[in-house]
């Protein structure tokens, strides 16, 4: 089979870090080639090299496309050669329609007059191809769930050019199982029609299902690769982390007490302008020393509930939150923090890290009051406490003054956890704490959570991953269409994923 794209001996360096160390990679015709590795292994750097994000002058090595050497100066040149990338972060305009997003910068026109009829016709054709139901060309992006937005982004990229090489970076991170099935089927169709694909995912079951070949990077180097039929999930994990991971979840040493540390009473959340009900009459308790799981499908209302409880004003909310027998009166994030409740956001990139700031600044950001003096910030005290908390969480960084964007996703997530722990807290709400991080980093996060609970912190853990919920939590609340529809004891050996899914989908018999 002919080689479509080849990277030879790629070396890419950033200040103090060799991100790619003599990496070679090849993609065959009509092949779905999975690229696996922990965060920080070099996957994103490699696809940025292949797609022109990093110009040829900024790295060593060569790229061969269809047996010819190419040197891309930018992404536009890579696009023109048929290399298209769907990044994990969406590049859509929420206030514009699906059609306007699909044809942004590449409108169909005749002498300057936009051909909207043809644009809408072609957009609806793509929506049908990807089986995006309940959506038409005029639907605004903001009215779509994240999963459907992801499918629109994929359609937009595929429409723009005659794609020879499609690069997908964590394409199913926000998709439901049904949407994932649609995407998988579509990728197989593309492969049969001659498009080759580089598929990056931390979901190894997906990799084994869709890929023809897998290559694993670790610490910026190629450590292995083989036909997918010749490897197991454990083989890939072992190559990724350089060690066996026998037990993904830590032993539950903690024991929750009978008394409640947090009570949520008759809590309701509505859209601020449309007044659409997002959460209806939520009532629940968090026990002292407990990990309480919160599960639901996309749109169930979990994120809206925990953020509004914490004091977010993005939505309208009503109801009561009692923390350690004291009512939080103002529904403000400042009061929640002051009383000992912290929140780890689900969206690390857009509402978690501040990319222009250092690890130190990102860690201390929430609790700067602790370091204030008449002359400004007491940097020495800040440095001591930031070092202490980041080292306790094993944050891998050259320095606490390193910009946080230079860290892997897993280490960025640990910095955000460190931010929550800089002051003494009683309750930690963690919304999708392991989203977008690799198996090794996940195991570290799980161990951190268990350690925190043993030290007296009570945890609410929102997650879309059922194995994670069952493996980590003492009790599980299930949400469906804004309501709490089920409660389960996860220590019950008879409890199955199917039991929870029935409650999450409203199909209990």
N, C-alpha and C positions, 0 to 999 in steps of 0.2 A: 504494500500500500504506500502511496506517495506521501512524502512529508510536506505539509502545508506551511508550517511555521516552526522555526528553530531558533533558540537562543543559545549562543556558544560562549562559555567562560565569562559570564556577566559578573562584573565587580561594581558595586555601587556603595559609596561611602557618604555618611553624614558626619558632622562634627562629633568626634569621639566614638562613632559607631560604624562598623562595616556591616551594612544591612544585607548585602548579597556578596558572598565570597566564592567566586569562581563557579557560579551556578550555570548548569546547562539543562535545557528543556526542549522537548520536541513534541509537536502536535501533528497527528496523521490526518489524512483525508477521511471525512465522514467518521470522525472519532469524537466521543465525549471524554475528555481527559480531566480527571479530578486532581485538584491541587490542594493538598492538605498540610497542616502544620499548626502549631500553637500560634497564638498572637505574638507577633514579634519574630516569627520564623523567617519572614521575608516575602510572604505571598503577595501582599499589596504592593510592595516595592517592585516585585517582578512584573506584575500586570501593568504597573505604571510605566515601567521601562518598555514593555511590549506595545503599549498603546499611545506612546508619545507624550505622556504627562511629564516624564523626564526626558529631555532631548538627548540625542545621541552623544552630544559633546560632554554630557555630565556623567557618563559611566564608561567603563572599559568593557570590551567584548563586542560581539557582533550579533545582528539579527538577520536571519535568512527567511524571506517570504517567497514561496513558489520558486525556490532554487536561485533567487537573486538577493544579494545583500541590499538592505535598506537602512537608511538613517533618517528617522523621523525627527523633525524639529519641533513638532507640536502635535496635538491630538487631531487637528484637522487633516494633517497629512496621513496619519494612521487611518482615519475614517475613509479618506479617498482611496486607500489601498484595501479597504474592506475589513478593517479590524474595528469592531464595535464593542463597547463596554457598558454593562448595566451595573452601576455602582450600588453599594449597600445603601448609601444615603440618596434619597430620591431628589431629582432635579425637576420638580414640577411646580407650577404656579397655582396656588390653591384657589385664587379668585377667578381664574380663567376656566373655560370649558375643557372637556376632554379633547375636542377637535382642535381648539386653539393651542393646547399643549402638544398635541401630536404633530402639528405642522409649524410650531414656533421656529422662526428663522428660515423656514423652507416652504413658504406658502405657495400654493398653486395660484398663478395669476396670469392675466392676459393684458399686456400693456399697462401694468400697474393696478389693474382692477382685480381684487381678490376673488377667486372662484369658490365661494362658500359652498355652493351646492355640491361640487365635486369633493371638496374637503370633508363635508359631512358624510357624503357617500362612502368615501374611502375609510373614514374613521369608523363608521358603523360596520364596514367589512372586517376591519381588524378586531373590533370588539367581538364580532361573531366568531372569528378565527380562534380567539383565545377564550371563548365561551364566558365572557364577562357579562353575567346576567343582571338585569335590572338597571342597566346603564345605557344611555345613548350619547350621541356626539355632543349634545348640548348640556349634558350634566356637568355641573361645576366639580372640580377636583376635590374641593373641601367637603363635598357631600358624600364622598366615597370613603370606605374603610381603608386602612393602610394596605391590606392585602390586595384589594382591587387597584389601588394606586400603583402598587408594585407591578401588576400585570399591565397597566397602562404604560408605565415606564418601559417595560420590555417591548411592548408593541411599538412605542415611539422610536426606540433605537433600531428595531428591525426594519421599520418603514423608511428610515433615512437613507439607507444605502444598500447596495448589493453586498450583503455581509458574507465574507468568506470565513471569518473567525469571530465567533461570539464569545465574549468573556462575561461570565456571570459571577458577581461577588455576593455570596450569601443571599441568593435570590428568594429563598423561602422563609427567611427569618420572620416575616410578618404574615405569612400565608397560612390559611387553614389547611387541614388535610385535603379537603375537596379541591381547593385552589392549587395545592401542590400537585395533586393528581393531574389536573389540567395542564399545568406547566410541564410536567414530566412527559405527557403525551405529545405536547407541542414540540418539545426538544427532540424527541425521537423522529417526528415528522421532518424537522429541519435537517437532522442528520441524514435521513434517507434522501433528502433533496440536495445534499452536498455541502451543507454548512458544518464546519468543525467547531467544537465548543470546549472552552476551558471553564471548568465548573469548580468554584471555591465554596466549600461548606464545612461547618463544624459538625453537621448532622451526618454521622458516618453511616447510618442506616440508609440515608438518601444516596450517599456516594456509592454504596454497594448495589443499590437498586438501579441507578441511572448510568454510571460510568463504565467505560470500556477499559480504561487504564487509570492508574493512580500514581502520582508522584508526591513524595513527602519531603518537605523542607524542615530543617531544624537549625536554629541559630544562624540563618543566612546561608546554609549549605544544603545541597541535595544529599539526602541520606538513604534514599531508596525509592523503588518504583517497580510496578509489575502489572501484568494483566489483572483485571479485577477478579477474574475467576480463580486466580492463584493466591489471593490474600484473604484474610479474615479481618473482622473488626478489631480483634485484639492485636493482630499483626500491625495494623495501621496505627493504633494507639501507642504501641510499643515503639514504633519508629518515630512518632511525633514527639513523645516525651522522653525517649531514651531510657525508659524503665517500664516495668509492668505496673498497671493499675488494677490491683486485684479487687479492692473494695472502693467503689466510687464514693459511697456515703459513709461518714464517720459513725462509729458506734454511739448510740444515744445514751450518754452518761447522765444527762440532766433529767430531773423529775419535776414536772410542773406542779405547782401548789393549787389548792382548791380556790384560794381567794383570787379575785379579779384585780388586775392593775389598770385595765382600760375597759370602759363601757361606752358603747355607742348606742344611742337611743333615738328611735324614730327619725333616722337620718335620710334626707331627701336631697337630690341634686338635679338641677335643671340647666338646660342651655340658657345662657344669659340673654340672648336676643329672641330666640324662637320659643323659649320656655318648654321645649321638649323635655319630657321626664327621662333622666338618665339613670337615676337610682331612686327606688321607691321604698320608703319605710324600712330601712336597714336597721336591724337590731342584733347586736352580738357583743360578746365579751372576750377579752384576752386575759388568760390566766397568768399569774406571776411565774416567770421561769418557763414559759411555753413558746414553742414555735407554732404559730397558727398559719396554716396555708390558706390561700385564697385562689381558687381556680375558676376559670370561665373562658368561653370562646371570645374571639374578637368582638367588641361591642357589648360585652356583658355588663360593663359599668364598673369594673374593678378599679381601674386607674382613677376614674372620676371620683369614686368613693374615698379611696385612701388619700388622694391629694386634697380633696375638700375637707376631710377630717383633719388633715394637717394644717389647714388654713389657707389653701389656695383660693384666690378670688377669680380664677378663670371661669368658674361656673357659679350659679346661684345655689346656695345650700341652706338647709334648715335642719334643726335637730340638735341633739346634745352630745357632747363628748366629755366624759369624766376620766381624768387621769389621776390615779392614786387617790381616789375619793375627792378630788378637786375638779370642779367644772371649769373647762376652758371656755371663757365667756366671750371673747372677742372674735373667735374663729380666725385668728391671725397666725402666720407662721412664726412670728416673733414670740408670741405667747406660748405656742407649742414647744418651741426650742427652750424657752426659759423654764418651762415646767418639766422638761426632760423627755420630749418626744422628737425624734429626728426622722427624716425621710430620705431614702436613696431613690432618685428618680429613675424611671424606666428608660429614658432617652439620654444616654450618656453624652452623645455628641452635641445635641442642641440645647439641652437644659441642665446639663451636669457640669462638664468641664468648661473652663474658660481657656481656649486654645492658645491665646497670646500670653498667658501667665505661666509661671513656673510651678513645679510640684509644690513648693513651699506656699506660694500664694494661693493655689487652688485648695490646699489643705486647710489653711487658716481662714479662708474667705468668710465662712459662716459665723465664726466666733472671734472676729477681729476685736470686739469689745474687751476680750481677755487681755489683749496686748497693748491697749491704749494707755498713753501717758500724756502729760501736759505738752510734751515736745513732739507727739506723734505716736508712731508704732514702736514698741520696744522690740526691736528686731532680734536681739540676743535671746530673749525669752521665747519669742516665736520660733526661732531656729531650734532651740532645745526641745520644745514640746512637739514640733512637727517631726523632727528626727526620731523622737521617742515613739510616736504613734505609727509612723510609716515603717520604721524598722520592726516594730512588733507585728505588723501585717506582712512583712517580707516584701515590701515594694521594691522591685528591681529598677533602680535608676542610677545613672552615673553620679548624680548629685541632686539634692532637693532644689537646687537652682536651675536644673534642666527644665526646659519647656515641656509641659505635660503632653503635647502632641507628639513628642519624640518617643513616648512610651508605648508599649503594646496595649491593646484593648483591655487585657486582664489586669495589667498594672494600673491603667487609668481607673479602672473600676475599684481597685484597692485604695487608690488615693481618695476617691469619693467616699468610700467607707471610712477611711481615716478622718475625713472632714466631719463625718457624723459623730465620730468618737472623740474628737478633740476636747469636748466638754463631757461631764458626767451625764449619761442619758439613762432613762429607764425603759423606754420603748423605742425600738428601731423598726420602721416600716421599710421594707425592701421590695421595690417594684421591679420585677424581672431582673434579679441581681446577677444572673449568669448569661443574659442575652448577648449573643455575638462574641462570646469568648470560648476558648478552646477547652478540651477535656482536662488538661493539666491545671489550668487556671480555675476551672470549675471546682475541681477537687480542693484546691486551696481555699476558695470562697466558702465551700461547705464546712471545711474545718474551722475557718474563722467564725462562721455563724454558730457552730456548736460551742466553740470556746467562749463566745460572748454570752451565750445563754448560761453556761456553767458559771460565768462571772456575775450573773444576776440581771442581764438585759433580757427583756421579753421581746419577741420578734413576730411581726406580721410579714409573711413571705408571699408576695403575689407572683405567680408563675404560670406560664402556658405549657410547661412541660410536665406531664403527668408522672413520669418516673421520678423527677426531682421532687415534686410535691409529696409523693408517697415515701420517698427515701429520706426526706428531711423533716417532715412536719409531724407534730403530735396529733393535731386535729385539723380538719379541712372544711372550709366553708366553700360552697359552690354557688356561683352567680349565673343567672340566665335572664337576659332582657331587663337588667336593672334590679332584679330581685334576688335575695338570698334564697335559693331553692333547695339547698341540702346542707347537711352537716354530718361529717364522718369522723370516726376514730381511726386514724391511720395505723394505729398499733394493732388493729384487728386483722389477724392473719387472713381472714376470709374476704377482706376488702379487695376489690379488683379495679383496674382502670375502667372497665366497662360500667361498673356501678357509678363512678364519678361522671363519666361521659353521659350516661342516661340523665343524670340530674342536670348536667350543663346544657343539654339539648332539649330538655323538657319532654323526654320520651320514656319516662319511668312508667312501668306497667303496674 
